[in-house]
Amino acid sequence: MANTVADPVEKSGAEAIGNEEPTILEALEKAASAVGVEIRYDKLATGDVKTTSGACRIRGVDTIIIDRRLGPKEKTAALAKELSRYNFDNIYLPPAARELLEASIPKSGGGKK
C-alpha cells in the first residue's frame, strides 16, 4: 500500500487548526514516531474487506494503517486504539491525548511494548 502524501496536513491526517496547539491526532502521531511506529493513511475498506484501521510490521517496522477517508475524530480513535499497546510513560503527551490512550487500552490485559 502506497501512502500518497501531497502536503503536511494530508501526511499527518490532521485537520488544519487556527491555533498552534497540536490536536490530539497530531500529538498521537508524534508519539507514535517517538516509539518507532509508522503511520500510514490509505484507502481501506474496499470490496469484501471492511476495515478502517489495523497494525502490522512492514519490513521490520511497526506500522499502523488508517483509512484516509475517515474524519478526524474517527482517525484519532483508531490511532489511539492501535497505539494503546505501546508504552508512552517516558514520552510527553498532552493530557487529553494521554487520557484517550489510557481509555483505549483493551480490558483483556494486553501488554504494552
C-alpha positions as CSV (number, residue, x, y, z in Angstrom):
1,M,0.0,0.0,0.0
2,A,1.5,3.3,-1.0
3,N,0.9,6.4,1.1
4,T,0.3,9.2,-1.4
5,V,1.1,12.3,0.5
6,A,0.8,15.7,-1.1
7,D,1.1,18.1,1.8
8,P,1.8,18.1,5.6
9,V,-1.9,18.3,6.5
10,E,-2.6,15.2,4.4
11,K,0.5,13.5,5.6
12,S,-0.5,13.9,9.3
13,G,-4.1,13.1,8.7
14,A,-4.9,16.0,10.9
15,E,-7.2,18.8,10.1
16,A,-5.7,22.3,9.8
17,I,-6.3,24.3,13.0
18,G,-6.4,28.0,13.7
19,N,-4.0,28.0,16.7
20,E,-0.6,26.5,17.3
21,E,-1.6,23.9,19.9
22,P,-1.4,20.5,18.3
23,T,-4.6,18.4,18.0
24,I,-4.9,15.1,19.8
25,L,-4.3,13.4,16.5
26,E,-1.1,15.3,15.8
27,A,0.1,14.5,19.4
28,L,-0.6,10.8,18.9
29,E,1.2,10.8,15.5
30,K,4.3,12.4,17.1
31,A,4.2,9.9,20.0
32,A,4.0,7.0,17.5
33,S,7.0,8.4,15.7
34,A,8.9,8.7,19.0
35,V,8.4,4.9,19.7
36,G,9.3,4.0,16.1
37,V,5.8,3.3,14.8
38,E,5.0,4.4,11.2
39,I,1.5,5.8,10.5
40,R,0.1,5.4,7.0
41,Y,-3.2,6.8,5.7
42,D,-4.5,4.9,2.8
43,K,-7.8,3.9,1.2
44,L,-9.1,0.9,3.0
45,A,-12.4,-1.0,3.2
46,T,-12.9,-1.7,-0.4
47,G,-14.6,-4.7,-1.9
48,D,-15.2,-7.6,0.6
49,V,-12.7,-6.1,3.1
50,K,-14.5,-4.0,5.8
51,T,-11.8,-2.5,8.0
52,T,-10.9,1.1,8.9
53,S,-7.6,0.5,10.6
54,G,-5.0,-2.1,11.5
55,A,-1.5,-2.7,12.7
56,C,1.2,-4.8,11.1
57,R,5.0,-5.0,10.6
58,I,6.3,-3.9,7.2
59,R,10.0,-4.6,6.6
60,G,10.5,-4.9,10.3
61,V,8.8,-1.6,11.2
62,D,5.6,-1.5,13.3
63,T,3.1,0.2,11.1
64,I,-0.5,1.4,11.7
65,I,-2.7,1.9,8.6
66,I,-5.8,4.0,8.9
67,D,-8.4,4.6,6.2
68,R,-7.7,8.1,4.9
69,R,-11.4,8.7,4.3
70,L,-12.2,8.7,8.0
71,G,-13.0,12.0,9.7
72,P,-10.6,13.5,12.2
73,K,-12.4,12.0,15.2
74,E,-12.5,8.5,13.7
75,K,-8.8,8.7,12.8
76,T,-8.0,9.8,16.3
77,A,-10.0,7.0,17.9
78,A,-8.5,4.4,15.5
79,L,-4.9,5.6,16.2
80,A,-5.5,5.7,19.9
81,K,-6.8,2.1,19.8
82,E,-3.8,0.8,17.9
83,L,-1.2,2.8,20.0
84,S,-2.7,1.7,23.3
85,R,-0.4,-1.4,23.1
86,Y,2.7,0.8,23.4
87,N,4.4,2.3,26.4
88,F,4.4,6.1,26.4
89,D,5.4,6.6,30.1
90,N,8.6,8.5,29.2
91,I,7.1,10.5,26.3
92,Y,5.2,13.8,26.8
93,L,1.6,13.7,25.7
94,P,-1.0,16.4,26.2
95,P,-3.3,15.3,29.0
96,A,-6.3,14.8,26.6
97,A,-4.1,12.5,24.3
98,R,-2.9,10.5,27.3
99,E,-6.4,10.1,28.7
100,L,-7.6,8.9,25.3
101,L,-4.8,6.4,25.0
102,E,-5.4,5.0,28.5
103,A,-9.2,4.8,27.8
104,S,-8.3,2.8,24.6
105,I,-6.3,0.1,26.4
106,P,-8.0,-3.3,25.9
107,K,-9.7,-4.5,29.1
108,S,-8.4,-8.1,28.4
109,G,-5.0,-7.1,29.8
110,G,-3.0,-6.8,26.6
111,G,0.6,-5.9,27.5
112,K,2.4,-2.7,26.4
113,K,5.5,-2.8,24.3
